[in-house]
């Protein structure tokens, strides 16, 4: 099967690898769409080649591991003992797989399992014609949801949705989204659908304009965001702040943007020191939370709810490439392309 690898130093490598066979409890999925995520850049594509054999978020990765953790496709084969899926089923795959037996896994929170593995990081992922997955990690895609949408839901859109859920969004609130990459833009889009007054904050005018096209009402440059938000809300600030940039500046700004008694959800990863005014957290009586992806049952629930509410994320996928166009796709994604980028198979 055709496979895309990231050797490091911003290089891509297309190669042929053997098509795997599903073992007990596993399925082989013929990939139809696979999204590119910012973590693919930070953790694998941009990494110097000499450092690609390394530990990322506590997990050993390698340039020989197939990347890609936003998969959607059709079940091609099932292994022994799989009773929930059959060849021909349309699926998306949650990108974290746990042991299946611990308390976290039994609660559907594989992301909290101490023995978890990440598809596309320390276990082969979706940038190939076929992908091996645990049947328990697959969710069924309703016919109304395209493979491209399923791929976006599998990480980017789902992560934005989960951050809003973590922050207990309420209709009528002012919600500030810091960072309008795919996760932040998805969160802003869903917040508008939930009836919130949404404020998008990003230094790039192109990203602000794109978010406006998706229905975000107020777009601000970070340089003036605190002052302008205060003016717009009569000095109140944002009831809920979603930090999706992962940058020190974005993270530090959350306290000033938040209203007294407000909630802050940190969802953007960024391994850099941050100056944080804890005294102001105390004085403003803020609630600060982290949101790291979502559980497999949550993914099914999100997609089913979107179908029931007639909400589609299809238009947020602005760039589509074949695997043979990987060099171009990664170059444009690395440069900061707008919207979501997805590999598609005809």
PyMOL commands that set and color helices and strands:
alter all, ss='L'
color gray80, all
select helices_A, chain A and resi 38-45+49-51+103-106+110-112+135-137+147-153+156-166+182-193+205-213+225-232+248-257+278-283+296-308+314-316+323-334
alter helices_A, ss='H'
color red, helices_A
select strands_A, chain A and resi 2-8+11-16+26-35+54-56+59-61+71-78+90-93+96-97+117-118+130-134+138-140+174-178+197-201+218-220+238-243+258-266+287-290+317-321+340-344
alter strands_A, ss='S'
color yellow, strands_A
deselect
rebuild
show_as cartoon
